[in-house]
Amino acid sequence: MPHRTFIWFILPSLTAMILFIALPIGSVFVQSLHIEHPQVLRVVESCGPFGCTQDTVVDVEATRALREAQPLGRFNGFGSYLDRNHLAVNEIGAFWTRADSWAEFTRLAMTLPFWRALAFTLTFTFVVTPLVIGLGLAIALAVNALPRAFRGATIFVSLLPMIVTPLIGSLILFWMVDSRGVLGATLQWLLDDPNLSLKASPTLTWVMLIVYGVWSSAPFAFIVFYAGLQTVPDETLEAAMMDGASRWERVRYVVIPHLMPLAVFVTLMQLMDNFRVFEPIVGFQAQANATSLSYNIFNYLRGDAAQFGAAATTSMLTILGVAVLLAPVLVRTWRDFNRKRA
């Protein structure tokens, strides 16, 4: 394809990416270098029959004028990245010096909002992603082995978690695990513990959120793998059967290598989605036991005293985290592509 034709071909997509991706990210980065202006205070003297007193009050007009003159806030450089609400470099260094063991250091680090959110985000991402891929592939193989008369209904039922809005789905499961819900009451009866609460335990809360993450994302992996199974060459499968390969061996040596590009695609999508986990935390009202980077962004922007600089800083760190997670997969994909071309 001539270079001129190629440029005109990609120009619409490139323009959209610049307008709706690159420029907003650049704007967020600039905002992350600023912090909100402090309120302007002034001393007011009040005199009465028994003397005069001085009070410190907020100068509303001066504060408004300052914020209008510098809407981005006060320039702070990379200070927001290093403060206690984010990377907390000074606090982490002090904890490392003071802690007697790795467990003690971890406990101290979990008192910091960013590291506590990062711990849950990474745990959710690295547990949910492989489970979704494995469960999606297993469901796809099982449905593909069914008689054609039963496949339509089975596919519809398997896709129900994708049809339900994520927030609604998390609310439904939240009500089910309540002490008066089906799952909560059943666990209390099975364990003979009327005081058992899945919502009160941090560990059980994490387990609930992970289970929900797998339940809501597995249909996507299933439908992708099921579509890929329809393209597996019948001749290759028949040749493997004639050579005496068992069903497991056919899946391992024929089906899985054929579906590997789709597995890479699903992995990329799941890593991005799971690292930005947000809806389950809101739906489960689990912020007391589990927070994520996305929830921290939401929390900074909530209320009248919105902290735009802190939210922008967390957003940039989230983007950086996604890039780090995707880099190994993208590098491997690029190497495989070059190897095939060679």
N, C-alpha and C positions, 0 to 999 in steps of 0.2 A: 504494500500500500504506500503511495507517495506520502511524503511528510506533510505536505499541505493538506491533503485529504484527511490524514490521520488527525491533524490539529483541529480541523473543523468538525471531525467526528466526535472528539472528546471534549470540545469546547463547552457544550451545554452542561455536561456532568461536572467538568472542572469548575465552571462558574458557580454551580450550585454548591459544590463542596467548599469553595472559598467563602461564599456568602453565608452559608448555614452551618459550617463546621469550623473552618479556620478562623474567621473573624470573631465569632462568639468565644472560642477558646482563647484567642488573644485578648479579648476584652476581659474575660474572667481572670487571666493572668495579671493584667494591669491592676484590676481591682484587688487581687490578693496581695499586692505590694502596699496597700493602704489600709489604715484602720480608721474607725469612726472618731470624729472630733469629740473631745471631752466637753461636757457642759460648761459654759462660762458662768462663773460664780461672782457674785458681788456682795459686798457688806452693806447692810441696811441698818441704819440707826433709828431706833424708835424711842421717843421721849414721852414720858408721862409724869404724873404728879410725884412719883417716887424716884425719879431719875431716868436716865437713858440706858438702853440696852442695845447691843449690836447683834444682828443675826446674819447668817450667810444664806443667801437665797440664789436660785438659778435665774440668771438673766436670760429670759426667753428670747427677747429680741436679738441680743448679741449672739446667742447660740444659733438662732435661725439664720442670721446674716452670715455667720462663719460657715455654716453648712451650705448655704447657697453660693458663697464665693468659691468654695472648694468641695463640690459635690462628691468627689471620690473619697474624701476624707484626708487624713494626715498621712504623708508618706512614711512608710515604716520599713521599706526594703524587704529583705527576707526575714525580718524579725518575727513576722507572724508564723513562718514555717518552723521557727525554732522555739516558740513560746510554749507554755505549759499545756495549752489546749491542742497542740499539734505534735510535733516531733519531741518536744520537751527534752532537748539535749542536756540541759543542766540537771534536770531532775533524774534523767536516766543515768547520767554519770554519777550522781550522788547515790542513787540506789545501788549501782554496781559496786561502789566502794563500801557501802554499808552492809550489803547483804552477805550472809554467811554461806548461802547455798543458792543453787539455781532456782529452787522452789521459792525461796524467800524473795529473790530478785523478781521472779514472775509475779508473785503476789503484790509486791510494791508497784510494779509496772502496770498492773491491772487497775490501779487507782487513777491512772491517767486516762482521760476520755478518748484520746486518739488511739492509744495502744490497746485499750479495752475493745474499742470498735474494730480495730484491725484484726485482733485475735479472733473475734467471732466471724468477721468477714472471710478471713482465710480458711478457717475451719469449715464454714458453710460451703465455700467454693470447692475446696479439695475433697470434701466428703460427698457432696451432692453430685458434682460433675461425673466422676467415674460410675457412681450408682445409677445415674440417669442413662449413661451410655450403655452400661451392662443390662439394665432392666429394659430399656427400649429395644435393644437387639434381641433379648430373650422373647419379648412380646411379639416382635416382628416375625421371628422364626416360628413361634407357636401359631400365630394367625396364618402364616403362609402354609403351614402344614394342615390346616383345617379344610374340610370339604368346602367347595365354593359356595354352597347354599348357606353356610353359616358365617362366611367371612364378613358380609356387609353389616350385619347386626353387631358382630364382635368389634369391628373397626369403629362403629358409631359409639359403642359403650366405652371403648378405650380412649376415644378422643374427648369424652365429656370433661375431664379436668382442663383441657385447653379452651373449651367453650365457656366455662364459668370464669367470670372476671376474677383476677387474682385476689383483689381485696375481699370480694364476696366469698371466695373459696376459703380464704384464711379465717374469715368470720364464722363460717359454718363449722370448720374444724375447731375453732376456739370455743364455740358453744358446745360441741360434742365432748371436749375434754374438760369442760366445767364439772364441778363436783355434782351438779344436778343433771349433767348431760349423759349421753349413752356410754361413751368411753370412760369418762371420769367415774361414774357410779359403778361401772363394771369392774374397774381396777380396784376401787375401794372394797367391793364385795370379794373379788378374787384374793386380794392380799389381806383381807380382814382388817383393814385400817380405815376407819371412817374419817380420819383427819388427813388422809393423803390428798395432796393437791399438786397437780402437774404444773400449775402456774407459779407456785411458791418456790420450787426448786430451780436454781440456775441450770443444773445439768439436764433435768427433765425438760426445761424450756428450750434449751439448745436442741435436744433430741426431737421435740415437737416441730420446731422450725425446720430441721433437716428433713424430717419425714414429709412435711408439707412441701418442701422444695422438690423432693424426688417425685412426689405424687403429681405436682402441677407441671413439671417439666418433662417427665417420661413420655407423654404422648407425642411431643415434638420429635424426640429421638426415634420413637416407634414409627411414625409415619414416614420419616426420612429413610430409615433402614428398610421399611416395608417396600417403599418405592424402589430402592436399590436392589432388593431381592428379585424384583420382576425382570431385572436386566442381567441376572447371572446366566451365563451360557449353559443351555441344557446339555450341549455336547460334552462340556467339561465335566459336569456332574455325572453324566452317564459313563464317561470314561473312567472316572474315579470309582464308580460302583462296579464296573467290570473288573477293575484291578483289586477289588475286595475291600475298598475303603468303607469303614463304618460311617454312621450318620455323623458322629462327632468329628471324625477325621475329615469328612467332606466339608463340614462347617469350618473347621480350623484351617484347612489347607486350600480350600477353594472359595468359600463364601466370604470369610473374614478378609482375606487379601483383596478380594474384589470390592468389598465395601470400605476399604481403608480410606479412600479420599472422602467419602461421606462421614466417616468417623472423625476425620480431621475437621471437617466443616462443623459437625455437631459440637466437637470439643471447643472450637473457637467461639461459637455462639453461647455455649453454656458458661465458659469462663467469663465472658463479658457480662452476661445476665446475672450470674450468681455473685460476682464481685460487687454488683450494684444492688444487692438485696435490700429491699425496703418495705414492700407491702406486707409481708408476713409479720414483721415487727409491729407495724401499726395495727394490723388486724388482730393479732394475738395480745396486743397491749403489753408487749414483752420488754419494753425499754428499761425496766428495772433490772432485768437479768441478762438482756442481750441487746446490744446496739451495734449498728453498722456504720460505715463511713457515709453512706447515703442518708441514713437517719440523722447523723450529726449535722449534715448540710441542712436538712429539713428543720432541725431543732434550732440552728443558728438563725434561720430566716423566719421563725415563728414569733408572733407577738409584735408589740409596738416597738420594742428595742431590738430590731433586727440587726445582726452583726454581719454585714455584707462582706467585709474583709475576711472574717473567719470562715464564712461559707465558701468564698472563692478559694481560699487556701486549701480547704479540705477537698474541694472539687478538683483542683490541680493535682493534689496528691492521689486522688482516686484515679484520675486519668493516667498518671504515671504508673500506678499499680497495675491497671489494666494493660498498659503497654509492656510492662515487665512480664506479666503472665503470658501474653500472647507472643512475645518475642521468640521463645524456644520453638513453639509450634510453627510459626511463620518461617523461621530459619530452616527448620527441618523440611518443610514443604518446598522451600526454594531450592534446597540441595537436591531433593528427590526430582524436582522438575528439571534441573540442569543435568542430573545424571541420566534421565530418560532421553533428553535431547542429544547428549553425547553418544 
